[in-house]
Amino acid sequence: MAEKECVIEHDVLLETNDGRDVVGVKATCMCCDSVTEAFGSGAKSVRRALARMREECPEGEASFFFADDGSDND
């Protein structure tokens, strides 16, 4: 199984009808620039975004996606 690095960004993913921002994380694959998102800002959200990257890989690979930014060390 190949390993592929992702860059993690914390961002506002959407705005609710009452004007509140919903924060989340975006994982961007360094190989193909594919992006996945997950709500929340903690380590579990980072892991979910990376898991979604594996599920939704546009290249159809079952790779292990990781982020070397220290955010999933909780």
PDB file of N, CA, C and O in Angstrom:
ATOM      1  N   MET A   1       0.841  -1.170   0.000  1.00  0.00           N
ATOM      2  CA  MET A   1       0.000   0.000   0.000  1.00  0.00           C
ATOM      3  C   MET A   1       0.888   1.236   0.000  1.00  0.00           C
ATOM      4  O   MET A   1       1.781   1.375   0.836  1.00  0.00           O
ATOM      5  N   ALA A   2       0.635   2.111  -0.930  1.00  0.00           N
ATOM      6  CA  ALA A   2       1.410   3.341  -1.055  1.00  0.00           C
ATOM      7  C   ALA A   2       0.999   4.347   0.015  1.00  0.00           C
ATOM      8  O   ALA A   2      -0.144   4.355   0.474  1.00  0.00           O
ATOM      9  N   GLU A   3       1.936   5.183   0.399  1.00  0.00           N
ATOM     10  CA  GLU A   3       1.653   6.266   1.332  1.00  0.00           C
ATOM     11  C   GLU A   3       1.695   7.576   0.568  1.00  0.00           C
ATOM     12  O   GLU A   3       2.590   7.811  -0.244  1.00  0.00           O
ATOM     13  N   LYS A   4       0.704   8.432   0.841  1.00  0.00           N
ATOM     14  CA  LYS A   4       0.635   9.725   0.171  1.00  0.00           C
ATOM     15  C   LYS A   4       0.398  10.809   1.205  1.00  0.00           C
ATOM     16  O   LYS A   4      -0.470  10.685   2.069  1.00  0.00           O
ATOM     17  N   GLU A   5       1.178  11.866   1.104  1.00  0.00           N
ATOM     18  CA  GLU A   5       1.055  12.968   2.054  1.00  0.00           C
ATOM     19  C   GLU A   5      -0.048  13.932   1.641  1.00  0.00           C
ATOM     20  O   GLU A   5      -0.267  14.187   0.457  1.00  0.00           O
ATOM     21  N   CYS A   6      -0.732  14.456   2.642  1.00  0.00           N
ATOM     22  CA  CYS A   6      -1.757  15.477   2.427  1.00  0.00           C
ATOM     23  C   CYS A   6      -1.408  16.708   3.251  1.00  0.00           C
ATOM     24  O   CYS A   6      -0.815  16.608   4.325  1.00  0.00           O
ATOM     25  N   VAL A   7      -1.778  17.850   2.738  1.00  0.00           N
ATOM     26  CA  VAL A   7      -1.646  19.106   3.463  1.00  0.00           C
ATOM     27  C   VAL A   7      -2.997  19.395   4.115  1.00  0.00           C
ATOM     28  O   VAL A   7      -4.040  19.297   3.468  1.00  0.00           O
ATOM     29  N   ILE A   8      -2.971  19.750   5.400  1.00  0.00           N
ATOM     30  CA  ILE A   8      -4.185  20.034   6.142  1.00  0.00           C
ATOM     31  C   ILE A   8      -4.313  21.539   6.338  1.00  0.00           C
ATOM     32  O   ILE A   8      -3.368  22.205   6.761  1.00  0.00           O
ATOM     33  N   GLU A   9      -5.493  22.063   6.026  1.00  0.00           N
ATOM     34  CA  GLU A   9      -5.801  23.474   6.243  1.00  0.00           C
ATOM     35  C   GLU A   9      -7.055  23.565   7.098  1.00  0.00           C
ATOM     36  O   GLU A   9      -7.999  22.799   6.908  1.00  0.00           O
ATOM     37  N   HIS A  10      -7.064  24.494   8.031  1.00  0.00           N
ATOM     38  CA  HIS A  10      -8.251  24.768   8.835  1.00  0.00           C
ATOM     39  C   HIS A  10      -8.933  25.966   8.206  1.00  0.00           C
ATOM     40  O   HIS A  10      -8.293  26.981   7.931  1.00  0.00           O
ATOM     41  N   ASP A  11     -10.256  25.846   7.974  1.00  0.00           N
ATOM     42  CA  ASP A  11     -10.957  26.870   7.214  1.00  0.00           C
ATOM     43  C   ASP A  11     -12.432  26.877   7.593  1.00  0.00           C
ATOM     44  O   ASP A  11     -12.911  25.967   8.269  1.00  0.00           O
ATOM     45  N   VAL A  12     -13.143  27.901   7.157  1.00  0.00           N
ATOM     46  CA  VAL A  12     -14.595  27.953   7.278  1.00  0.00           C
ATOM     47  C   VAL A  12     -15.164  27.181   6.097  1.00  0.00           C
ATOM     48  O   VAL A  12     -14.899  27.525   4.945  1.00  0.00           O
ATOM     49  N   LEU A  13     -15.948  26.136   6.374  1.00  0.00           N
ATOM     50  CA  LEU A  13     -16.473  25.302   5.301  1.00  0.00           C
ATOM     51  C   LEU A  13     -17.819  25.783   4.791  1.00  0.00           C
ATOM     52  O   LEU A  13     -18.131  25.614   3.612  1.00  0.00           O
ATOM     53  N   LEU A  14     -18.621  26.381   5.663  1.00  0.00           N
ATOM     54  CA  LEU A  14     -19.905  26.917   5.219  1.00  0.00           C
ATOM     55  C   LEU A  14     -20.436  27.903   6.230  1.00  0.00           C
ATOM     56  O   LEU A  14     -19.955  27.985   7.360  1.00  0.00           O
ATOM     57  N   GLU A  15     -21.437  28.652   5.806  1.00  0.00           N
ATOM     58  CA  GLU A  15     -22.106  29.620   6.665  1.00  0.00           C
ATOM     59  C   GLU A  15     -23.559  29.185   6.802  1.00  0.00           C
ATOM     60  O   GLU A  15     -24.222  28.902   5.804  1.00  0.00           O
ATOM     61  N   THR A  16     -24.055  29.131   8.034  1.00  0.00           N
ATOM     62  CA  THR A  16     -25.434  28.718   8.267  1.00  0.00           C
ATOM     63  C   THR A  16     -26.402  29.827   7.883  1.00  0.00           C
ATOM     64  O   THR A  16     -25.990  30.957   7.622  1.00  0.00           O
ATOM     65  N   ASN A  17     -27.681  29.502   7.848  1.00  0.00           N
ATOM     66  CA  ASN A  17     -28.705  30.488   7.495  1.00  0.00           C
ATOM     67  C   ASN A  17     -28.740  31.670   8.452  1.00  0.00           C
ATOM     68  O   ASN A  17     -29.136  32.770   8.064  1.00  0.00           O
ATOM     69  N   ASP A  18     -28.330  31.455   9.701  1.00  0.00           N
ATOM     70  CA  ASP A  18     -28.333  32.564  10.664  1.00  0.00           C
ATOM     71  C   ASP A  18     -26.986  33.280  10.733  1.00  0.00           C
ATOM     72  O   ASP A  18     -26.743  34.054  11.659  1.00  0.00           O
ATOM     73  N   GLY A  19     -26.119  33.031   9.772  1.00  0.00           N
ATOM     74  CA  GLY A  19     -24.872  33.778   9.646  1.00  0.00           C
ATOM     75  C   GLY A  19     -23.686  33.243  10.426  1.00  0.00           C
ATOM     76  O   GLY A  19     -22.634  33.881  10.461  1.00  0.00           O
ATOM     77  N   ARG A  20     -23.834  32.086  11.051  1.00  0.00           N
ATOM     78  CA  ARG A  20     -22.704  31.511  11.792  1.00  0.00           C
ATOM     79  C   ARG A  20     -21.801  30.715  10.851  1.00  0.00           C
ATOM     80  O   ARG A  20     -22.267  30.044   9.931  1.00  0.00           O
ATOM     81  N   ASP A  21     -20.509  30.808  11.106  1.00  0.00           N
ATOM     82  CA  ASP A  21     -19.532  30.054  10.327  1.00  0.00           C
ATOM     83  C   ASP A  21     -19.357  28.665  10.918  1.00  0.00           C
ATOM     84  O   ASP A  21     -19.354  28.500  12.138  1.00  0.00           O
ATOM     85  N   VAL A  22     -19.212  27.664  10.054  1.00  0.00           N
ATOM     86  CA  VAL A  22     -18.926  26.298  10.476  1.00  0.00           C
ATOM     87  C   VAL A  22     -17.507  25.979  10.034  1.00  0.00           C
ATOM     88  O   VAL A  22     -17.202  25.967   8.842  1.00  0.00           O
ATOM     89  N   VAL A  23     -16.634  25.719  11.021  1.00  0.00           N
ATOM     90  CA  VAL A  23     -15.229  25.467  10.713  1.00  0.00           C
ATOM     91  C   VAL A  23     -14.993  23.999  10.420  1.00  0.00           C
ATOM     92  O   VAL A  23     -15.778  23.135  10.811  1.00  0.00           O
ATOM     93  N   GLY A  24     -13.917  23.737   9.736  1.00  0.00           N
ATOM     94  CA  GLY A  24     -13.553  22.367   9.413  1.00  0.00           C
ATOM     95  C   GLY A  24     -12.141  22.311   8.901  1.00  0.00           C
ATOM     96  O   GLY A  24     -11.403  23.296   8.933  1.00  0.00           O
ATOM     97  N   VAL A  25     -11.777  21.132   8.426  1.00  0.00           N
ATOM     98  CA  VAL A  25     -10.442  20.924   7.869  1.00  0.00           C
ATOM     99  C   VAL A  25     -10.567  20.477   6.417  1.00  0.00           C
ATOM    100  O   VAL A  25     -11.525  19.808   6.030  1.00  0.00           O
ATOM    101  N   LYS A  26      -9.584  20.864   5.636  1.00  0.00           N
ATOM    102  CA  LYS A  26      -9.474  20.437   4.242  1.00  0.00           C
ATOM    103  C   LYS A  26      -8.169  19.674   4.101  1.00  0.00           C
ATOM    104  O   LYS A  26      -7.114  20.147   4.523  1.00  0.00           O
ATOM    105  N   ALA A  27      -8.245  18.494   3.505  1.00  0.00           N
ATOM    106  CA  ALA A  27      -7.053  17.698   3.214  1.00  0.00           C
ATOM    107  C   ALA A  27      -6.819  17.745   1.710  1.00  0.00           C
ATOM    108  O   ALA A  27      -7.719  17.431   0.930  1.00  0.00           O
ATOM    109  N   THR A  28      -5.622  18.132   1.304  1.00  0.00           N
ATOM    110  CA  THR A  28      -5.264  18.206  -0.104  1.00  0.00           C
ATOM    111  C   THR A  28      -4.142  17.215  -0.375  1.00  0.00           C
ATOM    112  O   THR A  28      -3.085  17.284   0.251  1.00  0.00           O
ATOM    113  N   CYS A  29      -4.367  16.297  -1.303  1.00  0.00           N
ATOM    114  CA  CYS A  29      -3.365  15.294  -1.663  1.00  0.00           C
ATOM    115  C   CYS A  29      -2.221  15.958  -2.414  1.00  0.00           C
ATOM    116  O   CYS A  29      -2.445  16.712  -3.361  1.00  0.00           O
ATOM    117  N   MET A  30      -0.992  15.675  -1.988  1.00  0.00           N
ATOM    118  CA  MET A  30       0.186  16.257  -2.626  1.00  0.00           C
ATOM    119  C   MET A  30       0.462  15.638  -3.995  1.00  0.00           C
ATOM    120  O   MET A  30       1.207  16.210  -4.789  1.00  0.00           O
ATOM    121  N   CYS A  31      -0.132  14.471  -4.281  1.00  0.00           N
ATOM    122  CA  CYS A  31       0.110  13.803  -5.565  1.00  0.00           C
ATOM    123  C   CYS A  31      -0.831  14.283  -6.662  1.00  0.00           C
ATOM    124  O   CYS A  31      -0.404  14.520  -7.791  1.00  0.00           O
ATOM    125  N   CYS A  32      -2.128  14.429  -6.327  1.00  0.00           N
ATOM    126  CA  CYS A  32      -3.098  14.731  -7.386  1.00  0.00           C
ATOM    127  C   CYS A  32      -3.930  15.987  -7.120  1.00  0.00           C
ATOM    128  O   CYS A  32      -4.798  16.327  -7.924  1.00  0.00           O
ATOM    129  N   ASP A  33      -3.685  16.674  -6.018  1.00  0.00           N
ATOM    130  CA  ASP A  33      -4.397  17.898  -5.645  1.00  0.00           C
ATOM    131  C   ASP A  33      -5.885  17.689  -5.360  1.00  0.00           C
ATOM    132  O   ASP A  33      -6.649  18.654  -5.347  1.00  0.00           O
ATOM    133  N   SER A  34      -6.303  16.452  -5.134  1.00  0.00           N
ATOM    134  CA  SER A  34      -7.679  16.183  -4.730  1.00  0.00           C
ATOM    135  C   SER A  34      -7.898  16.737  -3.321  1.00  0.00           C
ATOM    136  O   SER A  34      -6.973  16.748  -2.509  1.00  0.00           O
ATOM    137  N   VAL A  35      -9.131  17.202  -3.023  1.00  0.00           N
ATOM    138  CA  VAL A  35      -9.437  17.813  -1.731  1.00  0.00           C
ATOM    139  C   VAL A  35     -10.641  17.131  -1.108  1.00  0.00           C
ATOM    140  O   VAL A  35     -11.640  16.876  -1.781  1.00  0.00           O
ATOM    141  N   THR A  36     -10.542  16.834   0.194  1.00  0.00           N
ATOM    142  CA  THR A  36     -11.688  16.373   0.967  1.00  0.00           C
ATOM    143  C   THR A  36     -11.834  17.280   2.179  1.00  0.00           C
ATOM    144  O   THR A  36     -10.889  17.967   2.567  1.00  0.00           O
ATOM    145  N   GLU A  37     -13.025  17.280   2.776  1.00  0.00           N
ATOM    146  CA  GLU A  37     -13.310  18.136   3.915  1.00  0.00           C
ATOM    147  C   GLU A  37     -13.964  17.332   5.028  1.00  0.00           C
ATOM    148  O   GLU A  37     -14.564  16.283   4.795  1.00  0.00           O
ATOM    149  N   ALA A  38     -13.832  17.853   6.249  1.00  0.00           N
ATOM    150  CA  ALA A  38     -14.519  17.283   7.405  1.00  0.00           C
ATOM    151  C   ALA A  38     -14.810  18.427   8.370  1.00  0.00           C
ATOM    152  O   ALA A  38     -13.979  19.316   8.557  1.00  0.00           O
ATOM    153  N   PHE A  39     -15.985  18.400   8.977  1.00  0.00           N
ATOM    154  CA  PHE A  39     -16.347  19.419   9.947  1.00  0.00           C
ATOM    155  C   PHE A  39     -15.567  19.228  11.241  1.00  0.00           C
ATOM    156  O   PHE A  39     -15.221  18.101  11.595  1.00  0.00           O
ATOM    157  N   GLY A  40     -15.291  20.305  11.940  1.00  0.00           N
ATOM    158  CA  GLY A  40     -14.537  20.268  13.187  1.00  0.00           C
ATOM    159  C   GLY A  40     -13.107  20.678  12.951  1.00  0.00           C
ATOM    160  O   GLY A  40     -12.663  20.822  11.812  1.00  0.00           O
ATOM    161  N   SER A  41     -12.377  20.867  14.063  1.00  0.00           N
ATOM    162  CA  SER A  41     -10.998  21.327  13.914  1.00  0.00           C
ATOM    163  C   SER A  41      -9.993  20.463  14.661  1.00  0.00           C
ATOM    164  O   SER A  41      -8.802  20.773  14.659  1.00  0.00           O
ATOM    165  N   GLY A  42     -10.438  19.399  15.291  1.00  0.00           N
ATOM    166  CA  GLY A  42      -9.544  18.554  16.072  1.00  0.00           C
ATOM    167  C   GLY A  42      -8.933  17.418  15.280  1.00  0.00           C
ATOM    168  O   GLY A  42      -9.084  17.309  14.064  1.00  0.00           O
ATOM    169  N   ALA A  43      -8.236  16.577  16.027  1.00  0.00           N
ATOM    170  CA  ALA A  43      -7.529  15.447  15.424  1.00  0.00           C
ATOM    171  C   ALA A  43      -8.485  14.466  14.749  1.00  0.00           C
ATOM    172  O   ALA A  43      -8.158  13.900  13.705  1.00  0.00           O
ATOM    173  N   LYS A  44      -9.653  14.265  15.334  1.00  0.00           N
ATOM    174  CA  LYS A  44     -10.619  13.342  14.729  1.00  0.00           C
ATOM    175  C   LYS A  44     -11.109  13.866  13.380  1.00  0.00           C
ATOM    176  O   LYS A  44     -11.360  13.083  12.464  1.00  0.00           O
ATOM    177  N   SER A  45     -11.244  15.161  13.257  1.00  0.00           N
ATOM    178  CA  SER A  45     -11.662  15.760  11.986  1.00  0.00           C
ATOM    179  C   SER A  45     -10.583  15.579  10.929  1.00  0.00           C
ATOM    180  O   SER A  45     -10.884  15.313   9.765  1.00  0.00           O
ATOM    181  N   VAL A  46      -9.337  15.724  11.333  1.00  0.00           N
ATOM    182  CA  VAL A  46      -8.220  15.505  10.401  1.00  0.00           C
ATOM    183  C   VAL A  46      -8.219  14.053   9.934  1.00  0.00           C
ATOM    184  O   VAL A  46      -8.079  13.779   8.742  1.00  0.00           O
ATOM    185  N   ARG A  47      -8.376  13.124  10.875  1.00  0.00           N
ATOM    186  CA  ARG A  47      -8.401  11.704  10.497  1.00  0.00           C
ATOM    187  C   ARG A  47      -9.572  11.399   9.574  1.00  0.00           C
ATOM    188  O   ARG A  47      -9.435  10.598   8.649  1.00  0.00           O
ATOM    189  N   ARG A  48     -10.721  12.024   9.809  1.00  0.00           N
ATOM    190  CA  ARG A  48     -11.886  11.790   8.952  1.00  0.00           C
ATOM    191  C   ARG A  48     -11.623  12.311   7.543  1.00  0.00           C
ATOM    192  O   ARG A  48     -11.963  11.640   6.569  1.00  0.00           O
ATOM    193  N   ALA A  49     -11.028  13.487   7.418  1.00  0.00           N
ATOM    194  CA  ALA A  49     -10.714  14.033   6.092  1.00  0.00           C
ATOM    195  C   ALA A  49      -9.733  13.125   5.356  1.00  0.00           C
ATOM    196  O   ALA A  49      -9.854  12.938   4.146  1.00  0.00           O
ATOM    197  N   LEU A  50      -8.764  12.560   6.076  1.00  0.00           N
ATOM    198  CA  LEU A  50      -7.803  11.645   5.454  1.00  0.00           C
ATOM    199  C   LEU A  50      -8.466  10.331   5.064  1.00  0.00           C
ATOM    200  O   LEU A  50      -8.142   9.757   4.024  1.00  0.00           O
ATOM    201  N   ALA A  51      -9.392   9.850   5.891  1.00  0.00           N
ATOM    202  CA  ALA A  51     -10.126   8.621   5.556  1.00  0.00           C
ATOM    203  C   ALA A  51     -11.000   8.840   4.323  1.00  0.00           C
ATOM    204  O   ALA A  51     -11.094   7.964   3.463  1.00  0.00           O
ATOM    205  N   ARG A  52     -11.630   9.992   4.238  1.00  0.00           N
ATOM    206  CA  ARG A  52     -12.436  10.308   3.055  1.00  0.00           C
ATOM    207  C   ARG A  52     -11.567  10.382   1.809  1.00  0.00           C
ATOM    208  O   ARG A  52     -12.010  10.020   0.719  1.00  0.00           O
ATOM    209  N   MET A  53     -10.336  10.849   1.963  1.00  0.00           N
ATOM    210  CA  MET A  53      -9.421  10.911   0.820  1.00  0.00           C
ATOM    211  C   MET A  53      -9.194   9.503   0.273  1.00  0.00           C
ATOM    212  O   MET A  53      -9.182   9.296  -0.940  1.00  0.00           O
ATOM    213  N   ARG A  54      -9.016   8.543   1.171  1.00  0.00           N
ATOM    214  CA  ARG A  54      -8.818   7.163   0.724  1.00  0.00           C
ATOM    215  C   ARG A  54     -10.070   6.639   0.037  1.00  0.00           C
ATOM    216  O   ARG A  54      -9.977   5.973  -0.995  1.00  0.00           O
ATOM    217  N   GLU A  55     -11.245   6.933   0.600  1.00  0.00           N
ATOM    218  CA  GLU A  55     -12.510   6.463   0.043  1.00  0.00           C
ATOM    219  C   GLU A  55     -12.805   7.082  -1.320  1.00  0.00           C
ATOM    220  O   GLU A  55     -13.384   6.431  -2.190  1.00  0.00           O
ATOM    221  N   GLU A  56     -12.405   8.340  -1.505  1.00  0.00           N
ATOM    222  CA  GLU A  56     -12.781   9.100  -2.695  1.00  0.00           C
ATOM    223  C   GLU A  56     -11.628   9.354  -3.657  1.00  0.00           C
ATOM    224  O   GLU A  56     -11.740  10.207  -4.537  1.00  0.00           O
ATOM    225  N   CYS A  57     -10.536   8.639  -3.507  1.00  0.00           N
ATOM    226  CA  CYS A  57      -9.353   8.872  -4.342  1.00  0.00           C
ATOM    227  C   CYS A  57      -9.728   8.825  -5.823  1.00  0.00           C
ATOM    228  O   CYS A  57     -10.231   7.805  -6.296  1.00  0.00           O
ATOM    229  N   PRO A  58      -9.492   9.915  -6.564  1.00  0.00           N
ATOM    230  CA  PRO A  58      -9.851   9.930  -7.983  1.00  0.00           C
ATOM    231  C   PRO A  58      -9.008   8.976  -8.828  1.00  0.00           C
ATOM    232  O   PRO A  58      -9.391   8.634  -9.947  1.00  0.00           O
ATOM    233  N   GLU A  59      -7.868   8.549  -8.298  1.00  0.00           N
ATOM    234  CA  GLU A  59      -7.013   7.608  -9.014  1.00  0.00           C
ATOM    235  C   GLU A  59      -7.375   6.165  -8.686  1.00  0.00           C
ATOM    236  O   GLU A  59      -6.763   5.240  -9.220  1.00  0.00           O
ATOM    237  N   GLY A  60      -8.369   5.959  -7.807  1.00  0.00           N
ATOM    238  CA  GLY A  60      -8.838   4.621  -7.467  1.00  0.00           C
ATOM    239  C   GLY A  60      -7.855   3.805  -6.650  1.00  0.00           C
ATOM    240  O   GLY A  60      -7.941   2.577  -6.625  1.00  0.00           O
ATOM    241  N   GLU A  61      -6.928   4.461  -5.985  1.00  0.00           N
ATOM    242  CA  GLU A  61      -5.926   3.754  -5.202  1.00  0.00           C
ATOM    243  C   GLU A  61      -6.363   3.628  -3.751  1.00  0.00           C
ATOM    244  O   GLU A  61      -7.000   4.533  -3.212  1.00  0.00           O
ATOM    245  N   ALA A  62      -6.029   2.527  -3.125  1.00  0.00           N
ATOM    246  CA  ALA A  62      -6.293   2.332  -1.700  1.00  0.00           C
ATOM    247  C   ALA A  62      -5.028   2.676  -0.928  1.00  0.00           C
ATOM    248  O   ALA A  62      -4.465   1.831  -0.233  1.00  0.00           O
ATOM    249  N   SER A  63      -4.596   3.902  -1.054  1.00  0.00           N
ATOM    250  CA  SER A  63      -3.362   4.356  -0.425  1.00  0.00           C
ATOM    251  C   SER A  63      -3.612   4.742   1.022  1.00  0.00           C
ATOM    252  O   SER A  63      -4.755   4.925   1.442  1.00  0.00           O
ATOM    253  N   PHE A  64      -2.527   4.862   1.779  1.00  0.00           N
ATOM    254  CA  PHE A  64      -2.582   5.372   3.141  1.00  0.00           C
ATOM    255  C   PHE A  64      -2.254   6.852   3.064  1.00  0.00           C
ATOM    256  O   PHE A  64      -1.137   7.227   2.707  1.00  0.00           O
ATOM    257  N   PHE A  65      -3.215   7.685   3.393  1.00  0.00           N
ATOM    258  CA  PHE A  65      -3.022   9.127   3.345  1.00  0.00           C
ATOM    259  C   PHE A  65      -2.652   9.616   4.738  1.00  0.00           C
ATOM    260  O   PHE A  65      -3.263   9.207   5.725  1.00  0.00           O
ATOM    261  N   PHE A  66      -1.650  10.491   4.820  1.00  0.00           N
ATOM    262  CA  PHE A  66      -1.207  11.003   6.111  1.00  0.00           C
ATOM    263  C   PHE A  66      -0.908  12.488   6.015  1.00  0.00           C
ATOM    264  O   PHE A  66      -0.685  13.026   4.930  1.00  0.00           O
ATOM    265  N   ALA A  67      -0.906  13.138   7.167  1.00  0.00           N
ATOM    266  CA  ALA A  67      -0.551  14.548   7.246  1.00  0.00           C
ATOM    267  C   ALA A  67       0.565  14.685   8.251  1.00  0.00           C
ATOM    268  O   ALA A  67       0.425  14.253   9.395  1.00  0.00           O
ATOM    269  N   ASP A  68       1.651  15.267   7.854  1.00  0.00           N
ATOM    270  CA  ASP A  68       2.805  15.416   8.726  1.00  0.00           C
ATOM    271  C   ASP A  68       2.851  16.838   9.281  1.00  0.00           C
ATOM    272  O   ASP A  68       3.864  17.531   9.187  1.00  0.00           O
ATOM    273  N   ASP A  69       1.709  17.256   9.868  1.00  0.00           N
ATOM    274  CA  ASP A  69       1.666  18.605  10.431  1.00  0.00           C
ATOM    275  C   ASP A  69       1.469  18.581  11.935  1.00  0.00           C
ATOM    276  O   ASP A  69       1.341  19.635  12.558  1.00  0.00           O
ATOM    277  N   GLY A  70       1.442  17.391  12.532  1.00  0.00           N
ATOM    278  CA  GLY A  70       1.290  17.270  13.963  1.00  0.00           C
ATOM    279  C   GLY A  70      -0.138  17.396  14.454  1.00  0.00           C
ATOM    280  O   GLY A  70      -0.379  17.269  15.654  1.00  0.00           O
ATOM    281  N   SER A  71      -1.101  17.644  13.563  1.00  0.00           N
ATOM    282  CA  SER A  71      -2.469  17.893  14.003  1.00  0.00           C
ATOM    283  C   SER A  71      -3.219  16.633  14.371  1.00  0.00           C
ATOM    284  O   SER A  71      -4.276  16.731  14.994  1.00  0.00           O
ATOM    285  N   ASP A  72      -2.732  15.448  14.020  1.00  0.00           N
ATOM    286  CA  ASP A  72      -3.455  14.247  14.401  1.00  0.00           C
ATOM    287  C   ASP A  72      -2.724  13.469  15.502  1.00  0.00           C
ATOM    288  O   ASP A  72      -2.818  12.244  15.571  1.00  0.00           O
ATOM    289  N   ASN A  73      -2.007  14.181  16.347  1.00  0.00           N
ATOM    290  CA  ASN A  73      -1.283  13.546  17.438  1.00  0.00           C
ATOM    291  C   ASN A  73      -1.990  13.658  18.769  1.00  0.00           C
ATOM    292  O   ASN A  73      -1.363  13.446  19.807  1.00  0.00           O
ATOM    293  N   ASP A  74      -3.273  13.982  18.781  1.00  0.00           N
ATOM    294  CA  ASP A  74      -4.031  14.105  20.038  1.00  0.00           C
ATOM    295  C   ASP A  74      -4.327  12.754  20.636  1.00  0.00           C
ATOM    296  O   ASP A  74      -4.956  12.670  21.691  1.00  0.00           O
TER     297      ASP A  74
END
